[in-house]
Structure formats: structure tokens, C-alpha cells
Amino acid sequence: MSRIILASNSPRRKEILENLGLQFHVVNSEINEILKENIHPYKLASNLALQKAENVASNNYADGLIVAADTIVIRDNVLGKPQNQQDAYEMLKKLSGNAHEVVTGVAIIDCKRNKKITDYEVTKVYFREISDEEIYKYIATGEPMDKAGAYGIQGKASLFIKKIDGDYFNVVGLPIYKLGKLMQEHFNYNLL
Ligand SMILES: Cc1cn([C@H]2C[C@H](O)[C@@H](COP(=O)(O)OP(=O)(O)OP(=O)(O)O)O2)c(=O)[nH]c1=O
């Protein structure tokens, strides 16, 4: 069986895969994430995931099956990770009282066969209205700073989220249902 390599620095993605009881390696991907505005955001997330997978694949993992992902938030425009606290404030202000989409692009590369697959998953997330006071308090926890859209559904931002429509794990950074399906259909690899 091929070796699974998670091309990611995200502790959340690692944890989601670990929940399956899988054996896998983690290798950091080093790409410069540029959120281009001139391509469709779904395509952008898939492209960024592919860049991460390709970056790790260039290390010559003979029989590696490389998995990478990229998560962005879409509310009018694309929201990545906040650059600073002011940026986080503006993102959370935009999300307050509104619905938005969380898109995670996924890429898988089978190094042996040089086969590459990309896909994405979309989850709709509904925020209640959040007061400025709550936004400042939330930013002060430090939770928003390493997360797309400046929030973590799995953390304190759970207090702001009324409901979601779609895969919860997709919001946290890895659409595990979609990944399992792609692995089975394209690489004959059963994650169970
Ligand atoms: C919306 C949302 C995002 N996130 C996280 C998932 C991703 O880790 C991060 C988006 O940044 P990404 O660039 O997708 O990932 P990353 O830089 O953390 O890790 P790597 O590129 O090495 O794989 O935001 C949450 O943890 N919870 C949430 O609710």
C-alpha cells in the first residue's frame, strides 16, 4: 500500500486524519499563498491545494500518496488568514449577522504514477450578529490569527455560529468525506 503524506502545517488537518486511526507522515509544505482575485474562488482553493501537494511531491517520495488542502472563506470577496488584528476585526465584522461559504480545496498526488487529482468542498456557515465588544474580546484570545476568515468553528467562534449547511470538517480544514471518496475512486485506497 502507498504511504500517505499529509502536506500541511495545520494541526487541525493532522488531527482529522488521526481520528481515522491512519498511519501517515506529515511534511510541511512551503508555498507562498497568493489569493488571486481573477479566478473563481473554488478554483483558487483547489489550485493552492495542488501547489502545496506539488511542493512536497518535489522531494521525491517514491511511493508517496500526498494529500494537501487549502481553506478560504468567501463573503463577497475571498478572506484568507488575517494579516493583523485590524484585518481580523474587518473580517469578523463582515461575517457578523450573515451567511458565508467556506471552501476547502483538496489535492492528491500519487508520486509513483504521477497521477494528480484536485477537488473542493463547500460548506455554508451562518453567523449571528456579533457586537464590537465581542469581536474585540474574541480577537484578544488569539484564536483568529492563524485561521481563514479569522475564526475557528471548533473553538470559541462556535458561540457565534447558528448553523451550518454541509461538512463540518470542511470548515476545520479537511473535508474528510470528500477525501475518502476521492481516495477510493481515483487511487483505489480505502481510508477505513
Ligand atoms: C474557517 C476555519 C478555518 N480554520 C483553519 C483551517 C486552516 O488550517 C486555516 C486556513 O489556512 P490554510 O492556508 O488552508 O492552511 P494552513 O496554513 O493552516 O496549513 P497548511 O497550508 O500548511 O496546510 O484555517 C479553522 O481551523 N477553523 C475554521 O473554522
The ligand as an SDF file (V2000), in Angstrom:
LIG
                    3D

 29 30  0  0  0  0  0  0  0  0999 V2000
  -12.8960   28.7640    8.8860 C   0  0  0  0  0  0  0  0  0  0  0  0
  -11.9000   27.9760    9.6920 C   0  0  0  0  0  0  0  0  0  0  0  0
  -10.5890   27.8110    9.2630 C   0  0  0  0  0  0  0  0  0  0  0  0
   -9.6930   27.1020   10.0080 N   0  0  0  0  0  0  0  0  0  0  0  0
   -8.3080   26.9250    9.5730 C   0  0  0  0  0  0  0  0  0  0  0  0
   -8.0710   25.7050    8.6820 C   0  0  0  0  0  0  0  0  0  0  0  0
   -6.7250   26.0150    8.0590 C   0  0  0  0  0  0  0  0  0  0  0  0
   -5.7070   25.4620    8.9160 O   0  0  0  0  0  0  0  0  0  0  0  0
   -6.6470   27.5500    8.0940 C   0  0  0  0  0  0  0  0  0  0  0  0
   -6.6120   28.1280    6.7060 C   0  0  0  0  0  0  0  0  0  0  0  0
   -5.3100   28.1860    6.2360 O   0  0  0  0  0  0  0  0  0  0  0  0
   -4.6990   27.2250    5.1280 P   0  0  0  0  0  0  0  0  0  0  0  0
   -3.7880   28.0610    4.3170 O   0  0  0  0  0  0  0  0  0  0  0  0
   -5.7780   26.4710    4.4180 O   0  0  0  0  0  0  0  0  0  0  0  0
   -3.8790   26.1450    5.9550 O   0  0  0  0  0  0  0  0  0  0  0  0
   -2.6710   26.3140    6.9540 P   0  0  0  0  0  0  0  0  0  0  0  0
   -1.7470   27.4250    6.5460 O   0  0  0  0  0  0  0  0  0  0  0  0
   -3.2080   26.3480    8.3510 O   0  0  0  0  0  0  0  0  0  0  0  0
   -1.9220   24.9140    6.8160 O   0  0  0  0  0  0  0  0  0  0  0  0
   -1.1710   24.3020    5.5010 P   0  0  0  0  0  0  0  0  0  0  0  0
   -1.2460   25.3030    4.3900 O   0  0  0  0  0  0  0  0  0  0  0  0
    0.2220   24.0390    5.9260 O   0  0  0  0  0  0  0  0  0  0  0  0
   -1.9180   23.0310    5.2160 O   0  0  0  0  0  0  0  0  0  0  0  0
   -7.8180   27.9960    8.7830 O   0  0  0  0  0  0  0  0  0  0  0  0
  -10.0860   26.5160   11.2130 C   0  0  0  0  0  0  0  0  0  0  0  0
   -9.2680   25.8570   11.8870 O   0  0  0  0  0  0  0  0  0  0  0  0
  -11.3780   26.6590   11.6310 N   0  0  0  0  0  0  0  0  0  0  0  0
  -12.3130   27.3640   10.9490 C   0  0  0  0  0  0  0  0  0  0  0  0
  -13.4690   27.4530   11.3900 O   0  0  0  0  0  0  0  0  0  0  0  0
  1  2  1  0
  2  3  2  0
  2 28  1  0
  3  4  1  0
  4  5  1  0
  4 25  1  0
  5  6  1  0
  5 24  1  0
  6  7  1  0
  7  8  1  0
  7  9  1  0
  9 10  1  0
  9 24  1  0
 10 11  1  0
 11 12  1  0
 12 13  2  0
 12 14  1  0
 12 15  1  0
 15 16  1  0
 16 17  2  0
 16 18  1  0
 16 19  1  0
 19 20  1  0
 20 21  2  0
 20 22  1  0
 20 23  1  0
 25 26  2  0
 25 27  1  0
 27 28  1  0
 28 29  2  0
M  END
$$$$
